[in-house]
Amino acid sequence: MCSPWLWPLQLLQEEGLNSVLPDWLCQFIHSWWFLLPLVMLLVVAAFIVAFVLLLYMVSPLISPRPLKLNGAHVVVTGGSSGIGKCIAIECYKQGAFITLVARDESKLLQAKKEIEKHANNDKQVVLCISVDVSKDYNQVEDVIKQAQEKLGPVDMLVNCAGITVAAKFEEVKVDCFKRLMEVNYLGSVYPTRAVIPTMKERRMGRIVFVSSQAGQLGLFGYTAYSPSKFALRGLAESLQMEIKPYNIYVTVAYPPDTDTPGLAEENKTKPLETKLISETSGLCQPEQVAKVIVKDAVQGNFNSSVGADGYMLSALTCGMSPVTSITEGLQQIVTMGLFRTIALFYLGSFDSIVRRCMMQREQLKKKTDKTE
């Protein structure tokens, strides 16, 4: 059977026209049709390479201008400890003026002393304000006004106030579901609502929502916690569409388990299944997480993730979320299939952990029943 690529030469032979053509021309036509698939492949490859190069050249033109932290006013809620405190330190190192907002006044003063050790210049100020950002919007608005009167308009708001509860669904107290939504969701809505008008007037600003990898993937034991963190993404996507024309950019950070006082408290009641699943992504230091979040916020990146697992989760769950550059969108398109394949193995592993723990409990129960 002749190759389909030789059908023009076959047609010439059937019509008896090849006798009219010189031998060298017939040989050329014969060899050309053999090479055509390779030539077409090279042309397509050349177009792809040219397209990718064009994207890399155009991408910086459509990306937001980086925010200069030197002299900027950064407000950090939940800034008395953990990731929030480390974000404040990282911004302070770069010359920012800091307003720390948290409930515990003694922890705030201690955090202030730690932050002030990293001063970039002698003009910098750390302002501490004690308030519960999840309770009363009017109080939060007054606090923001107070901070702006002392340190100027807010250039960047970091919503880091949050609490965690890890337990089986039926073991979580009903009031706990409400409390987590108040702190983790409304505790970010209120400060954001308070700073947006001024940012719109100035046509510049950054809003950061510190979510969690549990805000990208629902996990065993996080039936109360995960929804409150998932909600932040919905808020962030909607808000970004509204405020982007004003040159205000939103960043949603998805840190993994981080070595903070909050995690230590959470581990006291965390189910075995949750511990084993969490261990698969390792433990990060708050300083490392803070550097990544600040860098992404300054650049105006919508997604902020830490490590290979974080990058994979962000690519897998990007959906209709905004992209800061064309190249970011291209990377998500290219990696989606591979990452989904890897994710299926992860999910299988998580299901195996849950089944194994359940079987161990049942066997233990049978042994105790026999001894009784």
C-alpha positions as CSV (number, residue, x, y, z in Angstrom):
1,M,0.0,0.0,0.0
2,C,1.3,3.4,-1.0
3,S,1.7,6.2,1.6
4,P,-1.2,8.7,1.6
5,W,1.5,11.4,1.2
6,L,2.3,10.0,-2.3
7,W,-1.2,10.5,-3.7
8,P,-0.2,13.4,-6.0
9,L,2.6,11.4,-7.5
10,Q,0.2,8.4,-7.9
11,L,-2.2,10.8,-9.7
12,L,0.6,11.8,-12.1
13,Q,1.4,8.2,-12.9
14,E,-2.2,7.3,-13.5
15,E,-2.6,10.2,-15.9
16,G,0.6,9.3,-17.7
17,L,1.9,12.8,-17.2
18,N,5.1,11.7,-15.4
19,S,6.6,10.8,-18.8
20,V,6.4,14.5,-19.8
21,L,8.2,15.6,-16.6
22,P,12.0,15.4,-16.3
23,D,13.4,12.6,-14.1
24,W,15.0,15.0,-11.6
25,L,11.6,16.7,-11.1
26,C,9.9,13.4,-10.5
27,Q,12.5,12.4,-8.0
28,F,12.2,15.8,-6.2
29,I,8.4,15.4,-6.0
30,H,8.8,11.9,-4.7
31,S,11.3,12.9,-2.0
32,W,9.3,16.1,-1.1
33,W,6.1,14.2,-0.2
34,F,8.1,12.0,2.1
35,L,9.5,15.0,3.9
36,L,6.2,16.9,4.1
37,P,5.2,15.6,7.6
38,L,8.6,16.5,9.0
39,V,8.4,20.0,7.4
40,M,4.9,20.6,8.8
41,L,6.0,19.5,12.2
42,L,9.0,21.9,12.1
43,V,6.7,24.8,11.0
44,V,4.2,24.1,13.8
45,A,7.1,23.9,16.3
46,A,8.5,27.2,15.1
47,F,5.1,28.9,15.5
48,I,4.8,27.5,19.1
49,V,8.3,28.7,20.0
50,A,7.6,32.1,18.4
51,F,4.3,32.4,20.3
52,V,5.8,31.5,23.6
53,L,8.6,34.0,23.1
54,L,6.0,36.7,22.2
55,L,4.1,35.9,25.4
56,Y,7.2,36.3,27.5
57,M,7.9,39.6,25.8
58,V,4.4,40.9,26.1
59,S,3.8,39.6,29.7
60,P,5.7,42.3,31.6
61,L,3.7,45.0,29.7
62,I,0.4,43.7,31.1
63,S,1.6,42.8,34.6
64,P,1.0,45.3,37.4
65,R,3.8,47.5,38.6
66,P,5.4,46.2,41.7
67,L,4.5,48.0,44.9
68,K,7.4,49.8,46.6
69,L,7.4,48.9,50.3
70,N,9.9,51.6,51.3
71,G,7.8,54.2,53.0
72,A,4.5,52.3,52.4
73,H,1.9,51.8,55.1
74,V,1.1,48.1,55.7
75,V,-1.7,47.0,58.0
76,V,-1.4,43.4,59.2
77,T,-4.4,41.8,61.1
78,G,-3.5,38.8,63.2
79,G,0.0,40.3,63.3
80,S,0.9,39.5,66.9
81,S,2.2,36.0,66.1
82,G,2.8,33.4,63.5
83,I,2.7,34.2,59.8
84,G,1.2,37.6,60.4
85,K,4.1,38.7,62.6
86,C,6.7,37.4,60.1
87,I,4.9,39.3,57.3
88,A,5.1,42.4,59.3
89,I,8.9,41.8,59.9
90,E,9.5,41.2,56.2
91,C,7.7,44.4,55.2
92,Y,9.5,46.4,58.0
93,K,12.9,45.1,56.7
94,Q,12.0,46.7,53.3
95,G,11.2,50.1,54.9
96,A,7.5,49.9,55.4
97,F,5.5,51.5,58.3
98,I,3.5,48.9,60.1
99,T,0.1,48.8,61.8
100,L,-0.4,45.6,63.8
101,V,-4.0,44.6,64.6
102,A,-4.9,41.8,67.0
103,R,-6.9,41.0,70.1
104,D,-4.2,40.4,72.7
105,E,-2.6,43.7,73.7
106,S,0.4,42.1,75.5
107,K,1.2,39.9,72.5
108,L,1.0,43.0,70.3
109,L,3.5,44.9,72.4
110,Q,5.9,41.9,72.4
111,A,5.6,41.6,68.6
112,K,6.3,45.3,68.2
113,K,9.6,44.9,70.1
114,E,10.6,42.0,67.8
115,I,9.7,43.9,64.6
116,E,11.5,47.1,65.6
117,K,14.8,45.1,65.7
118,H,14.6,44.8,61.9
119,A,14.3,48.6,61.2
120,N,15.5,49.8,57.7
121,N,15.7,53.4,58.9
122,D,15.1,55.4,62.0
123,K,11.9,57.0,60.6
124,Q,9.9,53.8,60.6
125,V,7.0,53.3,63.0
126,V,5.2,50.2,64.3
127,L,1.7,51.1,65.5
128,C,-0.3,48.5,67.7
129,I,-4.1,48.5,67.9
130,S,-6.1,46.0,69.9
131,V,-9.4,45.0,68.4
132,D,-11.4,41.9,67.4
133,V,-11.7,42.3,63.6
134,S,-14.5,39.8,63.4
135,K,-17.0,41.4,65.9
136,D,-18.1,44.9,64.9
137,Y,-17.5,46.5,61.5
138,N,-17.8,50.1,63.0
139,Q,-15.0,49.3,65.4
140,V,-12.8,48.0,62.6
141,E,-13.5,51.0,60.5
142,D,-12.6,53.4,63.4
143,V,-9.3,51.4,63.9
144,I,-8.4,51.8,60.2
145,K,-9.2,55.5,60.3
146,Q,-7.0,55.9,63.4
147,A,-4.1,54.1,61.7
148,Q,-4.4,56.2,58.5
149,E,-4.5,59.4,60.6
150,K,-1.2,58.5,62.2
151,L,0.7,56.7,59.4
152,G,-1.0,57.8,56.2
153,P,-3.3,55.9,53.8
154,V,-3.0,52.1,53.7
155,D,-0.9,50.9,50.8
156,M,-1.2,47.2,51.6
157,L,-3.6,45.3,53.9
158,V,-2.7,41.8,55.0
159,N,-5.7,39.8,56.4
160,C,-4.0,37.2,58.5
161,A,-6.4,36.9,61.5
162,G,-7.7,33.4,61.7
163,I,-8.4,30.3,63.9
164,T,-8.4,26.6,63.2
165,V,-10.5,23.7,64.5
166,A,-9.7,20.1,63.4
167,A,-12.2,17.5,64.4
168,K,-14.7,15.1,62.8
169,F,-17.9,16.7,61.5
170,E,-20.2,15.4,64.2
171,E,-17.8,16.2,66.9
172,V,-17.6,19.9,66.0
173,K,-19.8,22.1,68.2
174,V,-22.5,23.9,66.1
175,D,-21.4,27.3,67.5
176,C,-17.9,26.5,66.2
177,F,-19.0,26.6,62.6
178,K,-20.3,30.1,63.1
179,R,-17.3,31.3,65.0
180,L,-14.9,30.1,62.3
181,M,-16.9,31.9,59.6
182,E,-16.8,35.1,61.7
183,V,-13.1,35.1,62.3
184,N,-11.7,33.6,59.1
185,Y,-14.2,35.2,56.6
186,L,-15.8,38.3,58.2
187,G,-12.5,39.0,60.0
188,S,-11.1,39.6,56.5
189,V,-14.2,41.3,55.0
190,Y,-14.4,44.0,57.6
191,P,-10.8,45.4,57.3
192,T,-10.9,45.1,53.5
193,R,-14.2,47.0,53.4
194,A,-12.7,49.7,55.5
195,V,-9.6,50.3,53.3
196,I,-11.1,50.0,49.8
197,P,-12.6,53.5,49.5
198,T,-9.2,55.2,50.2
199,M,-7.4,52.8,47.8
200,K,-9.9,53.6,45.1
201,E,-9.4,57.3,45.6
202,R,-5.7,56.9,45.3
203,R,-6.0,54.3,42.5
204,M,-3.5,52.0,44.0
205,G,-3.2,49.3,46.7
206,R,-2.8,45.7,47.6
207,I,-5.1,43.4,49.5
208,V,-3.8,40.0,50.8
209,F,-6.0,37.2,52.1
210,V,-4.2,34.5,53.9
211,S,-6.1,31.3,53.3
212,S,-4.7,27.8,53.5
213,Q,-4.1,24.7,51.4
214,A,-7.3,23.5,53.2
215,G,-8.9,26.4,51.3
216,Q,-8.0,24.6,48.0
217,L,-8.7,21.1,49.0
218,G,-11.3,19.7,51.5
219,L,-9.6,17.4,53.9
220,F,-10.7,15.0,56.7
221,G,-11.2,16.9,59.9
222,Y,-11.6,20.3,58.4
223,T,-15.4,20.4,57.8
224,A,-15.6,23.7,59.8
225,Y,-12.2,25.2,58.8
226,S,-12.0,24.5,55.1
227,P,-15.3,26.2,54.2
228,S,-14.2,29.4,56.0
229,K,-11.0,29.4,53.9
230,F,-12.7,28.5,50.7
231,A,-14.9,31.5,51.1
232,L,-11.9,33.8,51.0
233,R,-11.2,32.8,47.4
234,G,-14.8,33.6,46.3
235,L,-14.5,37.0,47.9
236,A,-11.0,37.6,46.4
237,E,-12.1,36.7,42.8
238,S,-15.2,38.9,42.9
239,L,-13.4,41.7,44.6
240,Q,-10.5,41.6,42.1
241,M,-12.8,42.0,39.2
242,E,-14.3,45.1,40.8
243,I,-11.1,46.9,41.9
244,K,-8.7,46.0,39.1
245,P,-9.6,49.0,37.1
246,Y,-8.5,51.1,40.1
247,N,-5.0,49.5,40.0
248,I,-5.7,47.6,43.2
249,Y,-4.6,44.0,43.2
250,V,-5.7,41.1,45.4
251,T,-3.5,38.2,46.5
252,V,-4.8,34.9,48.0
253,A,-2.1,33.0,49.9
254,Y,-2.4,29.3,50.4
255,P,0.3,28.3,53.0
256,P,0.8,24.7,54.0
257,D,1.1,23.6,57.6
258,T,3.4,26.2,59.2
259,D,5.3,26.0,62.5
260,T,3.2,28.6,64.4
261,P,1.5,28.8,67.8
262,G,-1.8,28.3,66.0
263,L,-0.7,24.9,64.6
264,A,0.6,23.8,68.0
265,E,-2.8,24.5,69.5
266,E,-4.6,22.8,66.6
267,N,-2.4,19.6,66.9
268,K,-3.8,19.1,70.5
269,T,-7.2,18.0,69.1
270,K,-6.3,17.0,65.5
271,P,-7.7,13.6,64.4
272,L,-5.1,11.0,63.5
273,E,-6.3,10.9,59.9
274,T,-5.8,14.7,59.6
275,K,-2.3,14.4,61.1
276,L,-1.2,11.7,58.7
277,I,-2.6,13.5,55.6
278,S,-1.0,16.8,56.7
279,E,2.4,15.2,57.1
280,T,2.5,14.4,53.4
281,S,3.2,18.0,52.6
282,G,5.7,18.7,55.3
283,L,6.1,21.6,57.7
284,C,7.1,25.1,56.7
285,Q,8.7,27.9,58.7
286,P,6.7,31.1,59.1
287,E,9.6,33.2,57.9
288,Q,9.8,31.3,54.6
289,V,6.0,31.6,54.1
290,A,6.1,35.3,54.8
291,K,8.8,36.0,52.3
292,V,6.8,34.3,49.5
293,I,3.5,36.1,50.4
294,V,5.1,39.5,50.6
295,K,6.9,38.9,47.2
296,D,3.7,37.8,45.5
297,A,1.7,40.7,47.0
298,V,4.2,43.3,45.9
299,Q,4.2,41.8,42.4
300,G,0.4,41.8,42.4
301,N,0.1,38.0,41.8
302,F,-3.4,36.6,42.5
303,N,-2.2,33.2,43.8
304,S,0.6,32.8,46.3
305,S,1.8,29.3,47.1
306,V,4.8,27.7,48.8
307,G,6.8,24.7,47.5
308,A,6.1,22.2,44.8
309,D,2.9,20.9,46.4
310,G,1.6,24.4,46.7
311,Y,2.4,25.2,43.1
312,M,0.6,22.0,41.9
313,L,-2.5,22.8,44.0
314,S,-2.7,26.3,42.7
315,A,-2.4,25.1,39.1
316,L,-5.0,22.4,39.7
317,T,-7.5,24.7,41.3
318,C,-7.0,27.8,39.3
319,G,-10.3,27.4,37.5
320,M,-11.6,30.9,36.5
321,S,-9.3,32.7,38.9
322,P,-7.4,35.8,37.5
323,V,-3.9,35.6,36.1
324,T,-1.3,38.3,36.5
325,S,0.5,37.4,33.3
326,I,-0.1,35.5,30.1
327,T,2.8,33.2,30.9
328,E,1.2,32.2,34.2
329,G,-2.0,31.2,32.3
330,L,0.1,29.3,29.7
331,Q,1.9,27.4,32.5
332,Q,-1.4,26.4,34.0
333,I,-2.7,25.1,30.7
334,V,0.5,23.0,30.0
335,T,0.7,21.5,33.5
336,M,-3.0,20.8,34.2
337,G,-3.1,17.2,32.8
338,L,0.1,16.1,34.5
339,F,-0.9,17.6,37.8
340,R,-4.3,16.1,37.7
341,T,-2.7,12.6,37.3
342,I,-0.5,13.2,40.3
343,A,-3.4,14.5,42.3
344,L,-5.4,11.3,41.7
345,F,-2.6,9.3,43.4
346,Y,-2.6,11.7,46.3
347,L,-6.4,11.4,46.7
348,G,-6.0,7.6,46.6
349,S,-3.4,7.8,49.3
350,F,-5.6,10.0,51.5
351,D,-8.5,7.6,51.1
352,S,-6.2,4.7,52.1
353,I,-5.1,6.6,55.2
354,V,-8.8,7.2,56.3
355,R,-9.7,3.5,55.7
356,R,-6.7,2.2,57.5
357,C,-7.4,4.4,60.5
358,M,-11.0,3.3,60.6
359,M,-10.0,-0.4,60.5
360,Q,-7.5,0.1,63.3
361,R,-10.2,1.7,65.5
362,E,-12.6,-1.1,64.7
363,Q,-10.0,-3.8,65.6
364,L,-9.2,-2.0,68.8
365,K,-12.8,-1.8,69.7
366,K,-13.3,-5.5,69.1
367,K,-10.3,-6.3,71.4
368,T,-11.7,-4.1,74.2
369,D,-15.1,-5.6,73.8
370,K,-13.6,-9.1,74.2
371,T,-11.7,-8.2,77.3
372,E,-14.8,-6.8,78.9
